[in-house]
Amino acid sequence: FFSLLIITVSFLPIFTLENQEGRLFGPLAFTKTFAMAAAAILSVTLVPALMVLFVRGRIIPEHRNPLNRLLIWLYRPLIAGVLRARVLTILLALGVLAVTVWPARQLGSEFMPDLDEGTLMYMPTTLPGLSVTKAAELLATQDRIIKSFPEVASVYGKAGRASTATDPAPMEMFETIITLKPKSEWRPGVTQASLKAEMDKALQFPGVSNAWTQPIRARIDMLSTGIRTPVGIKVLGTDLKEMEGVARQVEAVVRNVPGTSSAYAERVIGGYFLDITPDREALGRYGLMVGDVQDVIATALGGQSVTNTVEGRERYTVNVRYPRAFRSDPRAIADEVQVPLPAGGTVPLREVAKVTLTRGPTSIRTENGQLAVYIFVDLTGRDLGGYVADARAAVANEVKLPQGTTLQWSGQYEYLERAEARLKIVVPLTLLVVFLLLYLNFRRLTETFIVMLSLPFALVGGVWLMWWMGFNMSVAVAVGFIALAGVAAETGVIMLVYLDHALDEVRALCDREGRPLAREDLRRAIMIGAVERVRPKMMTVTAIMAGLIPILWSTGAGSEVMQRIAVPMIGGMVSSTVLTLVVIPAVYALVKGWGLPGSDTAMESVEPEKLPLAAE
């Protein structure tokens, strides 16, 4: 019951995940928790009743089972050697744990593995000021190049914003949807990563910064953080011109960081605006108010509704403004727009106002009450966490931020930071709850610490298998390790229950014979309890491995996430088996044997039949 309860409690960190990761893994956690909770309840209610009904008659001993006899025949010499070299066994286990630090340090980190949507999204960005004609030409050229790849089924591109108020994309931002053919029709050896690299190399244009993503991934990222690339840097401050300068410096620094595929800082000061500034002294000489000039400008350039026309059942507003020739350039506006005077007559606009063409922001972003400039960074061949660490160090060393300006690292890295911060709090609390449950079960600190301190050994196999397969640490991998820790704790608890049960029987026999428990008695008890544990342990490992190994070769939607969950558990079950069958008995013998007298000659005369040695 307690072992199943521990597995249930071990999934508590997954319930605390938020947003994307919470919605993705929440159903898994609920399903596993309800299944384990139901199993724990049935183990103390229905199972005993069923045992009374069905476990009857002559029960065949385990030692008559051919498979069990083979397992015991293989395991008995191993456990005997372990008990003779307890300290050496523990030192070897510690050595393996220490060596595992090396592959653990080689693992990168990412928020979630990329899901294969079967479609790519190419999102290049050009410098501001691109005309509609040039944008159409560039878009058509890019589409032709992309369509030339045999893996591409169709290409559809868009420049600028769509016909909707919810799309704020400027003209220099392109979005191209690339539908790929089934992978069976691809060239041999081509993967999605290599295909993107080939396309990126073929689509190098001056002044164009490439970015690659997938449609669903891009929409989620843009809705969550506004960043459409894996890594984004937000420059927050109060002066747009100063912020753009900082953004360009950061862009130049980030381009030199290994793994950078492209980096583009928004050019916010890229638009042209017509500024009409009233001259208050001139207005005073002519007896005009600022409002008089503003009314004339609004009517001449923007137009003013003067009447309505009725045509049958239709009504139209009549708007009057200056002809295009009089408002097409600053000089024409200054000369042709006439401002009426109070005493009669008119005066050109240039006499009472200054008309200039100035540059300013094409769009203004705000975030948390501050102005924001975004830097979009695409990367290739590197993990997310390691890249951001290097980029942060490079920016901190080479870019000096003005007072009032700050940098915020965003994109998928923002999700990764949030998930890591939450797990750093919840996982230790969960381990504390597991510790309390173990203590309530054993009522002794010795067995409790044996199980808790043995958990890192169970993770060794998962780390090595992840390193061998080239996976990065992610939220999905963390879910796999959490599940592995629960199973490892369960098997450790059951092994200690077997060992304690065998030791109690041997201690009772020693009490009947009127002699103290000796180390030889302890060794014999461990042999009995550990050998009895072979069959249940192998059943657990076989069942879990049989369910998880097919996931390694699975394909299709979501297989990338499932593989990251399965790999830590598959590798961890191998090391967990060694832990349960080898390391825990050695630690148990070392701890329980402390202070016991040496071998007792009386024990040598004890016949095996006096002990219920099911394994023998």
VENNORGI-V34073 format. One record per backbone hydrogen bond with DSSP energy under -1.0 kcal/mol. NH is the residue of the N-H (numbers start at 1). CO is the residue of the C=O. If there is no record, write none. Layout:
BEGIN
NH:CO ; NH:CO
END
This chain:
BEGIN
5:1 ; 6:2 ; 7:3 ; 8:4 ; 9:5 ; 10:6 ; 11:8 ; 12:9 ; 17:14 ; 22:18 ; 23:19 ; 24:20 ; 25:21 ; 26:22 ; 29:25 ; 30:26 ; 31:27 ; 32:28 ; 33:29 ; 34:30 ; 35:31 ; 36:32 ; 37:33 ; 38:34 ; 39:35 ; 40:36 ; 41:37 ; 42:38 ; 43:39 ; 47:42 ; 50:46 ; 51:47 ; 52:48 ; 53:49 ; 54:50 ; 55:51 ; 56:54 ; 64:61 ; 65:62 ; 69:65 ; 70:66 ; 71:67 ; 72:68 ; 73:69 ; 74:70 ; 75:71 ; 76:72 ; 79:75 ; 80:76 ; 81:77 ; 82:78 ; 83:79 ; 84:80 ; 85:81 ; 89:85 ; 90:86 ; 91:87 ; 92:88 ; 93:89 ; 94:90 ; 95:91 ; 96:92 ; 97:93 ; 98:94 ; 99:95 ; 100:96 ; 101:98 ; 102:99 ; 104:100 ; 105:101 ; 106:102 ; 110:473 ; 120:178 ; 121:213 ; 122:176 ; 123:211 ; 125:209 ; 126:172 ; 135:131 ; 136:132 ; 137:133 ; 138:134 ; 139:135 ; 140:136 ; 141:137 ; 142:138 ; 143:139 ; 144:140 ; 145:141 ; 146:142 ; 147:143 ; 149:146 ; 152:149 ; 153:179 ; 154:179 ; 156:177 ; 158:175 ; 160:173 ; 164:162 ; 167:164 ; 173:170 ; 174:124 ; 175:158 ; 176:122 ; 177:156 ; 178:120 ; 179:154 ; 180:118 ; 181:151 ; 185:182 ; 186:183 ; 190:187 ; 195:191 ; 196:192 ; 197:193 ; 198:194 ; 199:195 ; 200:196 ; 201:197 ; 202:198 ; 203:199 ; 208:205 ; 209:125 ; 213:121 ; 218:214 ; 219:215 ; 220:216 ; 221:217 ; 222:218 ; 223:219 ; 224:220 ; 225:221 ; 226:221 ; 231:377 ; 232:410 ; 233:375 ; 234:408 ; 235:373 ; 236:406 ; 237:371 ; 243:239 ; 244:240 ; 245:241 ; 246:242 ; 247:243 ; 248:244 ; 249:245 ; 250:246 ; 251:247 ; 252:248 ; 253:249 ; 254:250 ; 255:251 ; 256:253 ; 257:254 ; 260:257 ; 261:378 ; 262:378 ; 264:376 ; 266:374 ; 268:266 ; 270:268 ; 271:360 ; 273:358 ; 275:356 ; 277:354 ; 279:352 ; 283:279 ; 284:280 ; 285:281 ; 286:282 ; 288:283 ; 293:289 ; 294:290 ; 295:291 ; 296:292 ; 297:293 ; 298:294 ; 299:295 ; 300:296 ; 301:297 ; 303:298 ; 304:320 ; 306:318 ; 309:316 ; 311:314 ; 314:311 ; 316:309 ; 318:307 ; 320:304 ; 322:300 ; 326:323 ; 327:324 ; 333:329 ; 334:330 ; 335:331 ; 336:332 ; 337:333 ; 339:347 ; 341:345 ; 344:341 ; 347:339 ; 349:337 ; 350:334 ; 351:348 ; 352:349 ; 353:349 ; 354:277 ; 356:275 ; 358:273 ; 360:271 ; 362:268 ; 367:370 ; 370:367 ; 371:237 ; 372:365 ; 373:235 ; 375:233 ; 376:264 ; 377:231 ; 378:262 ; 380:259 ; 385:109 ; 387:383 ; 388:384 ; 389:385 ; 390:386 ; 391:387 ; 392:388 ; 393:389 ; 394:390 ; 395:391 ; 396:392 ; 397:393 ; 398:394 ; 399:395 ; 405:402 ; 406:236 ; 408:234 ; 410:232 ; 412:230 ; 414:411 ; 416:412 ; 417:413 ; 418:414 ; 419:415 ; 420:416 ; 421:417 ; 422:418 ; 423:419 ; 424:420 ; 426:422 ; 427:423 ; 429:425 ; 430:426 ; 431:427 ; 432:428 ; 433:429 ; 434:430 ; 435:431 ; 436:432 ; 437:433 ; 438:434 ; 439:435 ; 440:436 ; 441:437 ; 442:438 ; 443:439 ; 448:444 ; 449:445 ; 450:446 ; 451:447 ; 452:448 ; 453:449 ; 458:454 ; 463:459 ; 464:460 ; 465:461 ; 466:462 ; 467:463 ; 468:464 ; 469:465 ; 471:466 ; 473:108 ; 475:111 ; 478:474 ; 479:475 ; 480:476 ; 481:477 ; 482:478 ; 483:479 ; 484:480 ; 485:481 ; 486:482 ; 487:483 ; 488:484 ; 489:485 ; 490:486 ; 491:487 ; 492:488 ; 493:489 ; 494:490 ; 495:491 ; 496:492 ; 497:493 ; 498:494 ; 499:495 ; 500:496 ; 501:497 ; 502:498 ; 503:499 ; 504:500 ; 505:501 ; 506:502 ; 507:503 ; 508:504 ; 509:505 ; 510:506 ; 511:507 ; 512:508 ; 513:509 ; 515:510 ; 519:597 ; 522:518 ; 523:519 ; 524:520 ; 525:521 ; 526:522 ; 527:523 ; 528:524 ; 529:525 ; 530:526 ; 531:527 ; 532:528 ; 534:531 ; 537:533 ; 538:534 ; 539:535 ; 540:536 ; 541:537 ; 542:538 ; 543:539 ; 544:540 ; 545:541 ; 546:542 ; 547:543 ; 548:544 ; 549:545 ; 551:548 ; 552:549 ; 554:551 ; 559:556 ; 562:558 ; 563:559 ; 564:560 ; 565:561 ; 566:562 ; 567:563 ; 570:566 ; 571:567 ; 572:568 ; 573:569 ; 574:570 ; 575:571 ; 576:572 ; 577:573 ; 578:574 ; 579:575 ; 580:576 ; 581:577 ; 582:578 ; 583:578 ; 584:579 ; 586:582 ; 587:583 ; 588:584 ; 589:585 ; 590:586 ; 591:587 ; 592:588 ; 593:589 ; 594:591 ; 596:593 ; 603:600 ; 606:603 ; 610:607 ; 611:608 ; 613:611 ; 614:612
END
